[in-house]
Amino acid sequence: MDFHGIDLNLLVAFDALMNERNVTRAATQVGVSQPAMSAALSRLRQRFGDPLFLRSADGLLPTARARDLSEPIAQALRQIESMLVNKPQFVPEKASLTFKLGLSDYPAFVLLPSLLQALGKKAPGVSLNVHAFNNRDQAVDLLDAGAIDVAIGVPPTHAVGRIMTHPVIRDEFVTIIANDHPVAKCGMSMKNYLALQHVLVSPEGELYGIVDQALAQQGKKRKLALTLPQMFAVPTIVAQTRMTATLMRRVALHSPVGRRLALFPPPVALPDVVFHLIWHRRSDSHPAQLWLREFIAEHAALL
């Protein structure tokens, strides 16, 4: 197709390159050979008078000109697609397929059991293949590689145009201690808090968390007795020791030892934790993928 001297297939190639940041993967997305995609990139550079994409250790890095072009071109292609392509509807009750879902520990523990129950009623032929990840940026790698369809976790460290997010779960921090501990009766003052030994949850292995940052701003420091990556082991550890921990409320409430814990507001102000749906822009308008994201968001809202 040619429009005033512009081959619209070049715009499709540009959009794929922005999505994938890799010539081979972009060629696969569009359905052409790798040499054909390389040739399209060469023509795009000539057309716009800009390199558009520069090679780097992390793949193709878009130039400022490419970033300016990205959203207008993507919107134009979506409008053309909506006019020309009659997309089939996704009927969950009749569907038979497997979605690949990336989950960090928190949504796997808090959301997944009830989500599966609801999914079995709404779409009995649909199954989930769950991939675990701990590093927030690992979700981007999994989405880029097509290993997962959607992830639920903390948003990536750096915003990238090809990755889309939507908040679905919010939780607050609480400080927990065994309910037979003397502090459980007298209250979690700052003095008592700093006198206790603490458990730090650090999925990425760091020895300094959000609580430590907040305390440092007040010139204070807590005593760390244990650092571990698994947050859901913490309530049991706290219930059976004299230690304390500051973690998300639902982690404590969903624990088998929840009744053996006393919960207090942390003695320092901490922001809520927000978990997002995270997906690749290439699947943004796919009917089945769209249904899955809406289903997860609606179910998460019930929490």
C-alpha positions in Angstrom: 0.0 0.0 0.0 1.3 3.4 -0.9 0.1 6.8 0.5 1.7 9.9 -1.0 4.9 8.1 -1.5 5.0 6.5 1.9 4.8 2.7 2.0 2.5 2.0 5.0 4.2 -1.3 5.5 7.3 0.7 6.6 5.2 2.1 9.4 4.2 -1.4 10.4 7.9 -2.3 10.5 8.7 0.8 12.6 6.0 -0.1 15.1 7.3 -3.7 15.3 10.8 -2.4 15.9 9.6 -0.1 18.6 7.8 -3.0 20.3 10.6 -5.5 20.0 13.9 -3.5 19.9 15.3 -6.4 17.9 15.3 -6.9 14.1 14.8 -10.6 14.2 11.9 -10.5 16.7 10.3 -7.6 14.8 10.5 -9.6 11.6 8.8 -12.5 13.3 6.0 -10.2 14.6 5.3 -8.8 11.1 5.8 -12.1 9.3 8.7 -11.2 7.1 12.3 -12.4 6.9 15.1 -10.8 8.9 16.8 -9.3 5.8 13.4 -7.8 4.7 13.1 -6.1 8.1 16.7 -4.9 7.9 15.9 -3.4 4.5 12.7 -1.8 5.9 14.8 -0.2 8.7 17.2 1.2 6.1 14.3 2.7 4.1 12.8 4.2 7.3 16.1 5.8 8.1 16.3 7.3 4.6 12.7 8.4 4.7 12.9 10.2 8.1 16.5 11.4 7.8 17.4 9.9 11.2 19.1 6.7 12.4 15.9 5.9 14.4 17.4 2.9 16.2 21.0 2.5 17.5 22.5 -0.8 18.4 23.3 -1.3 22.1 24.0 -4.1 24.5 20.3 -4.2 25.4 19.1 -4.3 21.8 18.0 -1.5 19.5 17.9 1.9 21.3 15.4 4.4 19.8 16.6 7.9 19.1 14.6 11.0 20.2 13.1 11.2 16.7 11.9 7.6 16.9 10.3 8.2 20.4 8.5 11.2 19.0 7.1 9.1 16.1 6.2 6.1 18.2 2.8 7.0 19.6 1.4 8.8 16.6 2.3 5.9 14.3 1.0 3.3 16.7 -2.3 5.2 17.1 -2.7 5.6 13.3 -2.0 1.9 12.7 -4.6 0.9 15.4 -7.2 3.1 13.7 -6.5 1.6 10.3 -6.6 -1.9 11.7 -10.0 -1.2 13.4 -11.4 -0.1 10.1 -10.0 -2.8 7.9 -9.8 -5.9 10.1 -12.9 -7.7 11.4 -11.5 -9.2 14.6 -13.2 -12.3 15.9 -14.8 -12.1 19.3 -13.4 -14.0 22.2 -16.0 -16.2 23.9 -14.5 -17.4 27.2 -17.2 -20.0 27.8 -16.2 -21.7 24.6 -12.5 -21.1 24.6 -9.9 -23.8 24.9 -6.4 -22.4 25.4 -3.6 -21.7 27.9 -2.6 -18.3 29.0 1.0 -17.8 30.2 0.9 -15.7 33.3 4.0 -14.2 35.1 3.5 -13.7 38.8 5.6 -12.4 41.6 5.1 -14.1 45.0 2.5 -11.7 46.4 -0.2 -12.1 43.6 0.6 -15.8 43.4 -0.3 -16.1 47.1 -3.1 -13.5 47.5 -4.8 -13.5 44.1 -4.2 -16.7 42.2 -6.3 -19.2 44.3 -9.5 -17.2 44.0 -8.7 -16.2 40.4 -8.5 -19.9 39.4 -11.8 -20.6 41.1 -13.5 -17.7 39.2 -11.8 -18.8 36.0 -13.1 -22.3 36.3 -16.7 -21.0 36.4 -16.3 -18.4 33.6 -14.0 -20.1 31.2 -13.7 -23.9 32.1 -11.6 -24.6 28.9 -9.0 -22.0 29.8 -5.9 -23.0 31.8 -2.9 -21.0 33.2 0.8 -21.7 32.8 2.4 -19.7 35.6 6.0 -18.4 35.4 7.5 -17.0 38.6 9.8 -13.9 38.8 11.3 -11.9 41.6 13.2 -9.1 39.9 10.7 -6.4 38.7 12.6 -6.0 35.5 12.5 -9.7 34.7 8.9 -9.3 33.7 10.0 -7.1 30.8 12.5 -9.8 29.6 9.7 -12.5 29.8 7.3 -10.3 27.8 9.9 -9.4 25.2 10.7 -13.0 24.7 7.0 -14.0 24.5 7.4 -16.4 27.4 4.4 -14.8 29.1 1.3 -13.1 28.0 0.8 -10.8 31.0 2.5 -10.3 34.4 1.3 -9.1 37.7 3.9 -7.4 39.8 5.6 -4.2 40.8 6.1 -2.0 37.7 9.5 -2.1 36.0 12.3 0.2 37.2 12.4 2.1 33.9 9.3 3.0 31.8 9.6 1.7 28.2 7.1 2.4 25.5 6.5 -1.1 24.4 5.5 -2.2 28.0 2.1 -1.2 29.3 0.9 -1.3 32.9 -2.4 -0.9 34.8 -2.7 -0.9 38.6 -4.9 -3.7 40.0 -4.0 -4.4 43.7 -3.1 -2.0 46.5 -1.9 -3.0 49.9 -0.5 -1.2 53.0 2.4 -2.0 55.3 1.9 -3.3 58.8 4.4 -4.2 61.5 3.8 -7.7 63.0 4.9 -9.4 66.2 3.9 -12.5 68.1 0.7 -11.7 70.0 2.2 -13.2 73.2 5.2 -10.7 73.0 5.2 -8.0 75.7 5.3 -5.3 73.0 2.0 -6.7 71.6 0.4 -5.5 74.8 2.1 -2.1 75.4 2.2 -1.0 71.7 4.6 -0.5 68.9 6.2 2.8 69.8 9.3 3.9 67.9 11.4 3.1 71.0 10.0 -0.4 71.2 10.4 -0.8 67.4 14.1 0.1 67.4 14.7 -2.2 70.4 13.5 -5.3 68.6 15.3 -7.5 66.1 13.9 -7.3 62.6 13.3 -9.5 59.6 13.8 -7.8 56.2 12.1 -9.2 53.1 14.4 -8.5 50.1 13.5 -10.5 46.9 16.4 -8.9 45.1 19.0 -9.6 47.9 19.5 -6.1 49.1 20.3 -5.5 52.8 18.5 -2.1 52.9 14.8 -1.7 52.4 12.1 0.9 52.3 11.7 0.9 56.1 15.5 1.5 56.5 15.2 4.5 54.0 12.4 6.0 56.1 14.2 5.5 59.3 17.5 7.0 57.9 15.6 10.2 57.1 15.0 10.5 60.8 18.5 9.6 61.7 17.5 6.2 63.0 18.5 2.6 62.3 16.9 -0.8 63.1 18.7 -4.0 64.0 18.4 -6.6 61.2 18.5 -10.2 62.5 17.4 -11.9 59.3 17.2 -11.1 55.6 15.4 -13.5 53.2 13.7 -13.3 49.8 10.4 -15.2 50.6 7.9 -12.8 52.2 5.4 -15.6 53.1 7.8 -17.4 55.4 8.0 -14.2 57.6 4.7 -14.5 59.6 5.6 -18.0 60.8 9.1 -16.9 61.7 7.8 -13.9 63.7 5.1 -16.0 65.4 7.7 -18.4 66.7 10.5 -15.9 67.7 10.9 -12.6 69.5 11.5 -10.8 66.1 9.4 -8.3 64.3 8.8 -7.5 60.6 7.2 -4.8 58.5 5.4 -6.3 55.5 2.2 -6.0 53.5 -1.1 -6.5 55.4 -2.5 -9.3 53.3 0.7 -11.4 53.7 0.0 -11.4 57.5 -3.8 -11.9 57.2 -3.5 -14.8 54.7 -0.9 -16.6 56.8 -1.8 -19.8 58.6 -0.4 -18.3 61.7 -2.3 -15.0 61.3 -4.2 -15.4 64.6 -0.9 -15.7 66.4 0.2 -12.2 65.3 -0.4 -8.7 66.5 -0.6 -6.1 63.8 0.4 -2.4 64.2 0.8 0.6 62.0 4.6 1.1 61.3 6.1 3.8 63.4 7.3 5.5 60.2 5.2 6.6 57.3 5.4 4.2 54.4 3.7 4.4 51.0 1.2 1.8 49.8 2.5 -0.9 47.5 0.7 -1.1 44.2 0.8 -4.2 41.9 0.2 -3.7 38.2 -0.9 -5.8 35.3 2.1 -5.6 32.9 1.9 -6.5 29.2 3.5 -6.0 25.9 2.1 -3.5 23.5 2.0 -6.1 20.7 -0.8 -7.9 22.6 -2.7 -4.8 23.6 -5.6 -5.2 21.3 -5.7 -9.0 20.9 -9.2 -10.1 21.9 -8.3 -13.0 24.1 -5.5 -11.1 25.8 -7.8 -8.1 26.3 -10.4 -10.3 27.9 -7.8 -11.9 30.2 -6.5 -8.5 31.5 -10.1 -7.3 32.1 -11.0 -10.5 33.9 -7.9 -10.2 36.2 -8.5 -6.5 36.9 -12.2 -7.1 37.7 -11.4 -10.0 40.0 -8.5 -8.2 41.7 -10.9 -5.3 42.4 -12.9 -7.7 44.6 -10.0 -8.0 47.0 
